[in-house]
Amino acid sequence: MRKTTLFQRKVWLYLKKIPRGKVKTYSDVAKAIGKPLAARAVANAIAKNPYSPRIPCHRVIRSDGSLGGYSGKGGVKTKKLLLKKEGVTI
């Protein structure tokens, strides 16, 4: 297993705080962890989340309202299903 970075752990800990049925943008996450210009780095950290969906990276979307990516099993199709189960329509 790859070694995780402090930045990745900060992102993943924040993801656990996003309530079921709510979404945040990559930029929202970057601001929340004190790195307001790091939205792209947040996306990269989320893509490396080995604990999906326990760490709910599916609750993070792009600023334009589109889903963005999902590195969990099933890709974006699974992300959409997980959000739908939580009552989120995209």
PDB file as gemmi writes it, atoms N, CA and C in Angstrom:
CRYST1    1.000    1.000    1.000  90.00  90.00  90.00 P 1                      
ATOM      1  N   MET A   1       0.835  -1.188   0.000  1.00  0.00           N  
ATOM      2  CA  MET A   1       0.000   0.000   0.000  1.00  0.00           C  
ATOM      3  C   MET A   1       0.877   1.247   0.000  1.00  0.00           C  
ATOM      4  N   ARG A   2       0.461   2.228  -0.759  1.00  0.00           N  
ATOM      5  CA  ARG A   2       1.224   3.476  -0.826  1.00  0.00           C  
ATOM      6  C   ARG A   2       1.169   4.247   0.473  1.00  0.00           C  
ATOM      7  N   LYS A   3       2.212   4.969   0.733  1.00  0.00           N  
ATOM      8  CA  LYS A   3       2.243   5.836   1.902  1.00  0.00           C  
ATOM      9  C   LYS A   3       1.354   7.048   1.632  1.00  0.00           C  
ATOM     10  N   THR A   4       0.564   7.422   2.624  1.00  0.00           N  
ATOM     11  CA  THR A   4      -0.297   8.587   2.463  1.00  0.00           C  
ATOM     12  C   THR A   4       0.408   9.825   2.996  1.00  0.00           C  
ATOM     13  N   THR A   5       0.012  10.968   2.461  1.00  0.00           N  
ATOM     14  CA  THR A   5       0.604  12.226   2.891  1.00  0.00           C  
ATOM     15  C   THR A   5      -0.296  12.897   3.922  1.00  0.00           C  
ATOM     16  N   LEU A   6       0.263  13.845   4.637  1.00  0.00           N  
ATOM     17  CA  LEU A   6      -0.517  14.623   5.594  1.00  0.00           C  
ATOM     18  C   LEU A   6      -1.649  15.352   4.875  1.00  0.00           C  
ATOM     19  N   PHE A   7      -1.364  15.884   3.697  1.00  0.00           N  
ATOM     20  CA  PHE A   7      -2.394  16.577   2.922  1.00  0.00           C  
ATOM     21  C   PHE A   7      -3.553  15.630   2.597  1.00  0.00           C  
ATOM     22  N   GLN A   8      -3.242  14.428   2.132  1.00  0.00           N  
ATOM     23  CA  GLN A   8      -4.296  13.457   1.824  1.00  0.00           C  
ATOM     24  C   GLN A   8      -5.132  13.152   3.059  1.00  0.00           C  
ATOM     25  N   ARG A   9      -4.462  12.956   4.182  1.00  0.00           N  
ATOM     26  CA  ARG A   9      -5.198  12.632   5.413  1.00  0.00           C  
ATOM     27  C   ARG A   9      -6.106  13.787   5.829  1.00  0.00           C  
ATOM     28  N   LYS A  10      -5.641  15.044   5.660  1.00  0.00           N  
ATOM     29  CA  LYS A  10      -6.484  16.207   5.968  1.00  0.00           C  
ATOM     30  C   LYS A  10      -7.727  16.220   5.088  1.00  0.00           C  
ATOM     31  N   VAL A  11      -7.534  15.963   3.804  1.00  0.00           N  
ATOM     32  CA  VAL A  11      -8.668  15.933   2.871  1.00  0.00           C  
ATOM     33  C   VAL A  11      -9.630  14.834   3.281  1.00  0.00           C  
ATOM     34  N   TRP A  12      -9.132  13.634   3.512  1.00  0.00           N  
ATOM     35  CA  TRP A  12      -9.996  12.499   3.835  1.00  0.00           C  
ATOM     36  C   TRP A  12     -10.737  12.713   5.152  1.00  0.00           C  
ATOM     37  N   LEU A  13     -10.067  13.308   6.142  1.00  0.00           N  
ATOM     38  CA  LEU A  13     -10.752  13.598   7.417  1.00  0.00           C  
ATOM     39  C   LEU A  13     -11.885  14.592   7.203  1.00  0.00           C  
ATOM     40  N   TYR A  14     -11.643  15.586   6.350  1.00  0.00           N  
ATOM     41  CA  TYR A  14     -12.706  16.555   6.077  1.00  0.00           C  
ATOM     42  C   TYR A  14     -13.887  15.881   5.361  1.00  0.00           C  
ATOM     43  N   LEU A  15     -13.610  14.988   4.436  1.00  0.00           N  
ATOM     44  CA  LEU A  15     -14.686  14.311   3.707  1.00  0.00           C  
ATOM     45  C   LEU A  15     -15.642  13.599   4.658  1.00  0.00           C  
ATOM     46  N   LYS A  16     -15.112  13.054   5.746  1.00  0.00           N  
ATOM     47  CA  LYS A  16     -15.943  12.345   6.719  1.00  0.00           C  
ATOM     48  C   LYS A  16     -16.925  13.291   7.412  1.00  0.00           C  
ATOM     49  N   LYS A  17     -16.671  14.604   7.347  1.00  0.00           N  
ATOM     50  CA  LYS A  17     -17.546  15.599   7.984  1.00  0.00           C  
ATOM     51  C   LYS A  17     -18.693  16.045   7.080  1.00  0.00           C  
ATOM     52  N   ILE A  18     -18.634  15.699   5.796  1.00  0.00           N  
ATOM     53  CA  ILE A  18     -19.702  16.102   4.884  1.00  0.00           C  
ATOM     54  C   ILE A  18     -20.916  15.214   5.164  1.00  0.00           C  
ATOM     55  N   PRO A  19     -22.033  15.826   5.568  1.00  0.00           N  
ATOM     56  CA  PRO A  19     -23.211  15.018   5.938  1.00  0.00           C  
ATOM     57  C   PRO A  19     -23.813  14.263   4.761  1.00  0.00           C  
ATOM     58  N   ARG A  20     -24.410  13.160   5.072  1.00  0.00           N  
ATOM     59  CA  ARG A  20     -25.156  12.366   4.093  1.00  0.00           C  
ATOM     60  C   ARG A  20     -26.191  13.267   3.423  1.00  0.00           C  
ATOM     61  N   GLY A  21     -26.295  13.193   2.114  1.00  0.00           N  
ATOM     62  CA  GLY A  21     -27.274  13.993   1.386  1.00  0.00           C  
ATOM     63  C   GLY A  21     -26.805  15.390   1.026  1.00  0.00           C  
ATOM     64  N   LYS A  22     -25.558  15.712   1.360  1.00  0.00           N  
ATOM     65  CA  LYS A  22     -24.988  17.025   1.045  1.00  0.00           C  
ATOM     66  C   LYS A  22     -23.783  16.830   0.138  1.00  0.00           C  
ATOM     67  N   VAL A  23     -23.476  17.852  -0.649  1.00  0.00           N  
ATOM     68  CA  VAL A  23     -22.272  17.813  -1.477  1.00  0.00           C  
ATOM     69  C   VAL A  23     -21.461  19.082  -1.254  1.00  0.00           C  
ATOM     70  N   LYS A  24     -20.193  18.970  -1.513  1.00  0.00           N  
ATOM     71  CA  LYS A  24     -19.254  20.091  -1.484  1.00  0.00           C  
ATOM     72  C   LYS A  24     -18.494  20.071  -2.794  1.00  0.00           C  
ATOM     73  N   THR A  25     -17.904  21.199  -3.152  1.00  0.00           N  
ATOM     74  CA  THR A  25     -17.054  21.230  -4.340  1.00  0.00           C  
ATOM     75  C   THR A  25     -15.609  20.986  -3.907  1.00  0.00           C  
ATOM     76  N   TYR A  26     -14.769  20.671  -4.896  1.00  0.00           N  
ATOM     77  CA  TYR A  26     -13.344  20.495  -4.610  1.00  0.00           C  
ATOM     78  C   TYR A  26     -12.787  21.779  -4.005  1.00  0.00           C  
ATOM     79  N   SER A  27     -13.254  22.914  -4.495  1.00  0.00           N  
ATOM     80  CA  SER A  27     -12.822  24.208  -3.968  1.00  0.00           C  
ATOM     81  C   SER A  27     -13.280  24.404  -2.519  1.00  0.00           C  
ATOM     82  N   ASP A  28     -14.513  23.991  -2.205  1.00  0.00           N  
ATOM     83  CA  ASP A  28     -15.011  24.073  -0.823  1.00  0.00           C  
ATOM     84  C   ASP A  28     -14.104  23.289   0.115  1.00  0.00           C  
ATOM     85  N   VAL A  29     -13.720  22.100  -0.314  1.00  0.00           N  
ATOM     86  CA  VAL A  29     -12.860  21.243   0.511  1.00  0.00           C  
ATOM     87  C   VAL A  29     -11.498  21.916   0.702  1.00  0.00           C  
ATOM     88  N   ALA A  30     -10.947  22.465  -0.375  1.00  0.00           N  
ATOM     89  CA  ALA A  30      -9.641  23.131  -0.288  1.00  0.00           C  
ATOM     90  C   ALA A  30      -9.692  24.287   0.723  1.00  0.00           C  
ATOM     91  N   LYS A  31     -10.729  25.082   0.644  1.00  0.00           N  
ATOM     92  CA  LYS A  31     -10.878  26.209   1.586  1.00  0.00           C  
ATOM     93  C   LYS A  31     -11.029  25.701   3.011  1.00  0.00           C  
ATOM     94  N   ALA A  32     -11.811  24.657   3.191  1.00  0.00           N  
ATOM     95  CA  ALA A  32     -12.082  24.124   4.530  1.00  0.00           C  
ATOM     96  C   ALA A  32     -10.837  23.580   5.217  1.00  0.00           C  
ATOM     97  N   ILE A  33      -9.879  23.091   4.437  1.00  0.00           N  
ATOM     98  CA  ILE A  33      -8.655  22.560   5.056  1.00  0.00           C  
ATOM     99  C   ILE A  33      -7.536  23.607   5.091  1.00  0.00           C  
ATOM    100  N   GLY A  34      -7.888  24.851   4.745  1.00  0.00           N  
ATOM    101  CA  GLY A  34      -6.916  25.941   4.838  1.00  0.00           C  
ATOM    102  C   GLY A  34      -5.995  26.088   3.650  1.00  0.00           C  
ATOM    103  N   LYS A  35      -6.358  25.497   2.520  1.00  0.00           N  
ATOM    104  CA  LYS A  35      -5.552  25.578   1.292  1.00  0.00           C  
ATOM    105  C   LYS A  35      -6.443  26.041   0.144  1.00  0.00           C  
ATOM    106  N   PRO A  36      -6.893  27.301   0.180  1.00  0.00           N  
ATOM    107  CA  PRO A  36      -7.921  27.767  -0.759  1.00  0.00           C  
ATOM    108  C   PRO A  36      -7.561  27.682  -2.244  1.00  0.00           C  
ATOM    109  N   LEU A  37      -6.304  27.589  -2.571  1.00  0.00           N  
ATOM    110  CA  LEU A  37      -5.902  27.513  -3.980  1.00  0.00           C  
ATOM    111  C   LEU A  37      -5.580  26.082  -4.424  1.00  0.00           C  
ATOM    112  N   ALA A  38      -5.891  25.122  -3.596  1.00  0.00           N  
ATOM    113  CA  ALA A  38      -5.458  23.742  -3.848  1.00  0.00           C  
ATOM    114  C   ALA A  38      -6.588  22.818  -4.306  1.00  0.00           C  
ATOM    115  N   ALA A  39      -7.568  23.328  -5.032  1.00  0.00           N  
ATOM    116  CA  ALA A  39      -8.694  22.483  -5.466  1.00  0.00           C  
ATOM    117  C   ALA A  39      -8.223  21.298  -6.301  1.00  0.00           C  
ATOM    118  N   ARG A  40      -7.266  21.526  -7.179  1.00  0.00           N  
ATOM    119  CA  ARG A  40      -6.762  20.429  -8.021  1.00  0.00           C  
ATOM    120  C   ARG A  40      -6.031  19.386  -7.170  1.00  0.00           C  
ATOM    121  N   ALA A  41      -5.267  19.832  -6.194  1.00  0.00           N  
ATOM    122  CA  ALA A  41      -4.576  18.897  -5.291  1.00  0.00           C  
ATOM    123  C   ALA A  41      -5.587  18.111  -4.458  1.00  0.00           C  
ATOM    124  N   VAL A  42      -6.682  18.770  -4.067  1.00  0.00           N  
ATOM    125  CA  VAL A  42      -7.755  18.085  -3.347  1.00  0.00           C  
ATOM    126  C   VAL A  42      -8.328  16.976  -4.231  1.00  0.00           C  
ATOM    127  N   ALA A  43      -8.586  17.282  -5.489  1.00  0.00           N  
ATOM    128  CA  ALA A  43      -9.114  16.277  -6.416  1.00  0.00           C  
ATOM    129  C   ALA A  43      -8.156  15.092  -6.529  1.00  0.00           C  
ATOM    130  N   ASN A  44      -6.867  15.367  -6.581  1.00  0.00           N  
ATOM    131  CA  ASN A  44      -5.870  14.285  -6.667  1.00  0.00           C  
ATOM    132  C   ASN A  44      -5.859  13.442  -5.394  1.00  0.00           C  
ATOM    133  N   ALA A  45      -5.977  14.092  -4.238  1.00  0.00           N  
ATOM    134  CA  ALA A  45      -6.012  13.361  -2.966  1.00  0.00           C  
ATOM    135  C   ALA A  45      -7.268  12.497  -2.890  1.00  0.00           C  
ATOM    136  N   ILE A  46      -8.389  13.044  -3.341  1.00  0.00           N  
ATOM    137  CA  ILE A  46      -9.642  12.291  -3.321  1.00  0.00           C  
ATOM    138  C   ILE A  46      -9.545  11.086  -4.249  1.00  0.00           C  
ATOM    139  N   ALA A  47      -8.903  11.255  -5.386  1.00  0.00           N  
ATOM    140  CA  ALA A  47      -8.751  10.151  -6.338  1.00  0.00           C  
ATOM    141  C   ALA A  47      -7.942   8.996  -5.751  1.00  0.00           C  
ATOM    142  N   LYS A  48      -7.143   9.265  -4.748  1.00  0.00           N  
ATOM    143  CA  LYS A  48      -6.308   8.228  -4.123  1.00  0.00           C  
ATOM    144  C   LYS A  48      -6.952   7.637  -2.865  1.00  0.00           C  
ATOM    145  N   ASN A  49      -8.189   8.021  -2.579  1.00  0.00           N  
ATOM    146  CA  ASN A  49      -8.893   7.529  -1.393  1.00  0.00           C  
ATOM    147  C   ASN A  49      -9.124   6.019  -1.504  1.00  0.00           C  
ATOM    148  N   PRO A  50      -8.439   5.230  -0.667  1.00  0.00           N  
ATOM    149  CA  PRO A  50      -8.619   3.784  -0.748  1.00  0.00           C  
ATOM    150  C   PRO A  50      -9.800   3.281   0.090  1.00  0.00           C  
ATOM    151  N   TYR A  51     -10.499   4.173   0.758  1.00  0.00           N  
ATOM    152  CA  TYR A  51     -11.544   3.796   1.707  1.00  0.00           C  
ATOM    153  C   TYR A  51     -12.951   4.177   1.247  1.00  0.00           C  
ATOM    154  N   SER A  52     -13.124   4.363  -0.032  1.00  0.00           N  
ATOM    155  CA  SER A  52     -14.424   4.728  -0.573  1.00  0.00           C  
ATOM    156  C   SER A  52     -15.368   3.526  -0.496  1.00  0.00           C  
ATOM    157  N   PRO A  53     -16.616   3.685  -0.170  1.00  0.00           N  
ATOM    158  CA  PRO A  53     -17.333   4.898   0.212  1.00  0.00           C  
ATOM    159  C   PRO A  53     -17.350   5.198   1.706  1.00  0.00           C  
ATOM    160  N   ARG A  54     -16.581   4.436   2.528  1.00  0.00           N  
ATOM    161  CA  ARG A  54     -16.541   4.758   3.972  1.00  0.00           C  
ATOM    162  C   ARG A  54     -16.076   6.180   4.191  1.00  0.00           C  
ATOM    163  N   ILE A  55     -15.059   6.604   3.450  1.00  0.00           N  
ATOM    164  CA  ILE A  55     -14.706   8.025   3.406  1.00  0.00           C  
ATOM    165  C   ILE A  55     -15.416   8.529   2.149  1.00  0.00           C  
ATOM    166  N   PRO A  56     -16.470   9.311   2.345  1.00  0.00           N  
ATOM    167  CA  PRO A  56     -17.415   9.599   1.262  1.00  0.00           C  
ATOM    168  C   PRO A  56     -16.945  10.617   0.226  1.00  0.00           C  
ATOM    169  N   CYS A  57     -15.995  10.202  -0.579  1.00  0.00           N  
ATOM    170  CA  CYS A  57     -15.501  11.095  -1.625  1.00  0.00           C  
ATOM    171  C   CYS A  57     -16.551  11.337  -2.705  1.00  0.00           C  
ATOM    172  N   HIS A  58     -17.583  10.495  -2.749  1.00  0.00           N  
ATOM    173  CA  HIS A  58     -18.645  10.698  -3.738  1.00  0.00           C  
ATOM    174  C   HIS A  58     -19.435  11.974  -3.477  1.00  0.00           C  
ATOM    175  N   ARG A  59     -19.278  12.565  -2.306  1.00  0.00           N  
ATOM    176  CA  ARG A  59     -20.002  13.797  -1.956  1.00  0.00           C  
ATOM    177  C   ARG A  59     -19.295  15.068  -2.419  1.00  0.00           C  
ATOM    178  N   VAL A  60     -18.238  14.918  -3.201  1.00  0.00           N  
ATOM    179  CA  VAL A  60     -17.504  16.076  -3.719  1.00  0.00           C  
ATOM    180  C   VAL A  60     -17.710  16.147  -5.225  1.00  0.00           C  
ATOM    181  N   ILE A  61     -18.150  17.327  -5.677  1.00  0.00           N  
ATOM    182  CA  ILE A  61     -18.443  17.534  -7.099  1.00  0.00           C  
ATOM    183  C   ILE A  61     -17.673  18.741  -7.612  1.00  0.00           C  
ATOM    184  N   ARG A  62     -17.745  18.950  -8.908  1.00  0.00           N  
ATOM    185  CA  ARG A  62     -17.069  20.099  -9.526  1.00  0.00           C  
ATOM    186  C   ARG A  62     -17.854  21.382  -9.282  1.00  0.00           C  
ATOM    187  N   SER A  63     -17.176  22.508  -9.376  1.00  0.00           N  
ATOM    188  CA  SER A  63     -17.804  23.813  -9.152  1.00  0.00           C  
ATOM    189  C   SER A  63     -18.913  24.106 -10.153  1.00  0.00           C  
ATOM    190  N   ASP A  64     -18.848  23.492 -11.336  1.00  0.00           N  
ATOM    191  CA  ASP A  64     -19.891  23.730 -12.342  1.00  0.00           C  
ATOM    192  C   ASP A  64     -21.119  22.849 -12.116  1.00  0.00           C  
ATOM    193  N   GLY A  65     -21.112  22.073 -11.039  1.00  0.00           N  
ATOM    194  CA  GLY A  65     -22.250  21.224 -10.710  1.00  0.00           C  
ATOM    195  C   GLY A  65     -22.189  19.827 -11.303  1.00  0.00           C  
ATOM    196  N   SER A  66     -21.193  19.565 -12.148  1.00  0.00           N  
ATOM    197  CA  SER A  66     -21.063  18.221 -12.705  1.00  0.00           C  
ATOM    198  C   SER A  66     -20.385  17.305 -11.688  1.00  0.00           C  
ATOM    199  N   LEU A  67     -20.480  16.012 -11.914  1.00  0.00           N  
ATOM    200  CA  LEU A  67     -20.000  15.050 -10.932  1.00  0.00           C  
ATOM    201  C   LEU A  67     -18.497  15.020 -10.749  1.00  0.00           C  
ATOM    202  N   GLY A  68     -17.736  15.257 -11.792  1.00  0.00           N  
ATOM    203  CA  GLY A  68     -16.296  15.066 -11.701  1.00  0.00           C  
ATOM    204  C   GLY A  68     -16.017  13.574 -11.774  1.00  0.00           C  
ATOM    205  N   GLY A  69     -14.905  13.147 -11.240  1.00  0.00           N  
ATOM    206  CA  GLY A  69     -14.539  11.739 -11.315  1.00  0.00           C  
ATOM    207  C   GLY A  69     -14.911  10.972 -10.066  1.00  0.00           C  
ATOM    208  N   TYR A  70     -14.683   9.669 -10.139  1.00  0.00           N  
ATOM    209  CA  TYR A  70     -14.877   8.785  -8.988  1.00  0.00           C  
ATOM    210  C   TYR A  70     -13.987   7.578  -9.195  1.00  0.00           C  
ATOM    211  N   SER A  71     -13.028   7.404  -8.294  1.00  0.00           N  
ATOM    212  CA  SER A  71     -12.062   6.320  -8.464  1.00  0.00           C  
ATOM    213  C   SER A  71     -12.518   5.017  -7.826  1.00  0.00           C  
ATOM    214  N   GLY A  72     -13.661   5.045  -7.152  1.00  0.00           N  
ATOM    215  CA  GLY A  72     -14.189   3.822  -6.556  1.00  0.00           C  
ATOM    216  C   GLY A  72     -14.701   2.864  -7.617  1.00  0.00           C  
ATOM    217  N   LYS A  73     -15.032   1.672  -7.191  1.00  0.00           N  
ATOM    218  CA  LYS A  73     -15.527   0.639  -8.106  1.00  0.00           C  
ATOM    219  C   LYS A  73     -16.769   1.149  -8.846  1.00  0.00           C  
ATOM    220  N   GLY A  74     -16.758   1.021 -10.151  1.00  0.00           N  
ATOM    221  CA  GLY A  74     -17.897   1.433 -10.956  1.00  0.00           C  
ATOM    222  C   GLY A  74     -17.818   2.854 -11.476  1.00  0.00           C  
ATOM    223  N   GLY A  75     -16.807   3.608 -11.043  1.00  0.00           N  
ATOM    224  CA  GLY A  75     -16.595   4.954 -11.551  1.00  0.00           C  
ATOM    225  C   GLY A  75     -17.747   5.912 -11.290  1.00  0.00           C  
ATOM    226  N   VAL A  76     -17.920   6.843 -12.209  1.00  0.00           N  
ATOM    227  CA  VAL A  76     -18.903   7.918 -12.052  1.00  0.00           C  
ATOM    228  C   VAL A  76     -20.333   7.375 -11.948  1.00  0.00           C  
ATOM    229  N   LYS A  77     -20.593   6.268 -12.587  1.00  0.00           N  
ATOM    230  CA  LYS A  77     -21.923   5.654 -12.502  1.00  0.00           C  
ATOM    231  C   LYS A  77     -22.250   5.312 -11.041  1.00  0.00           C  
ATOM    232  N   THR A  78     -21.291   4.766 -10.326  1.00  0.00           N  
ATOM    233  CA  THR A  78     -21.471   4.445  -8.912  1.00  0.00           C  
ATOM    234  C   THR A  78     -21.623   5.717  -8.085  1.00  0.00           C  
ATOM    235  N   LYS A  79     -20.831   6.735  -8.401  1.00  0.00           N  
ATOM    236  CA  LYS A  79     -20.922   8.005  -7.686  1.00  0.00           C  
ATOM    237  C   LYS A  79     -22.345   8.559  -7.787  1.00  0.00           C  
ATOM    238  N   LYS A  80     -22.883   8.537  -8.984  1.00  0.00           N  
ATOM    239  CA  LYS A  80     -24.238   9.032  -9.214  1.00  0.00           C  
ATOM    240  C   LYS A  80     -25.260   8.226  -8.410  1.00  0.00           C  
ATOM    241  N   LEU A  81     -25.111   6.906  -8.390  1.00  0.00           N  
ATOM    242  CA  LEU A  81     -26.028   6.046  -7.626  1.00  0.00           C  
ATOM    243  C   LEU A  81     -25.940   6.306  -6.126  1.00  0.00           C  
ATOM    244  N   LEU A  82     -24.717   6.466  -5.612  1.00  0.00           N  
ATOM    245  CA  LEU A  82     -24.536   6.741  -4.189  1.00  0.00           C  
ATOM    246  C   LEU A  82     -25.202   8.059  -3.804  1.00  0.00           C  
ATOM    247  N   LEU A  83     -25.017   9.080  -4.638  1.00  0.00           N  
ATOM    248  CA  LEU A  83     -25.641  10.379  -4.358  1.00  0.00           C  
ATOM    249  C   LEU A  83     -27.160  10.275  -4.438  1.00  0.00           C  
ATOM    250  N   LYS A  84     -27.655   9.544  -5.412  1.00  0.00           N  
ATOM    251  CA  LYS A  84     -29.108   9.377  -5.556  1.00  0.00           C  
ATOM    252  C   LYS A  84     -29.696   8.703  -4.319  1.00  0.00           C  
ATOM    253  N   LYS A  85     -28.998   7.676  -3.794  1.00  0.00           N  
ATOM    254  CA  LYS A  85     -29.452   6.998  -2.572  1.00  0.00           C  
ATOM    255  C   LYS A  85     -29.534   7.954  -1.394  1.00  0.00           C  
ATOM    256  N   GLU A  86     -28.694   8.991  -1.412  1.00  0.00           N  
ATOM    257  CA  GLU A  86     -28.679   9.970  -0.332  1.00  0.00           C  
ATOM    258  C   GLU A  86     -29.640  11.131  -0.583  1.00  0.00           C  
ATOM    259  N   GLY A  87     -30.356  11.079  -1.702  1.00  0.00           N  
ATOM    260  CA  GLY A  87     -31.327  12.121  -2.009  1.00  0.00           C  
ATOM    261  C   GLY A  87     -30.771  13.324  -2.757  1.00  0.00           C  
ATOM    262  N   VAL A  88     -29.580  13.194  -3.295  1.00  0.00           N  
ATOM    263  CA  VAL A  88     -28.946  14.273  -4.041  1.00  0.00           C  
ATOM    264  C   VAL A  88     -29.196  14.050  -5.528  1.00  0.00           C  
ATOM    265  N   THR A  89     -29.724  15.060  -6.213  1.00  0.00           N  
ATOM    266  CA  THR A  89     -29.898  14.962  -7.657  1.00  0.00           C  
ATOM    267  C   THR A  89     -28.931  15.917  -8.333  1.00  0.00           C  
ATOM    268  N   ILE A  90     -28.222  15.396  -9.293  1.00  0.00           N  
ATOM    269  CA  ILE A  90     -27.230  16.202 -10.032  1.00  0.00           C  
ATOM    270  C   ILE A  90     -27.655  16.261 -11.483  1.00  0.00           C  
TER     271      ILE A  90                                                      
END                                                                             
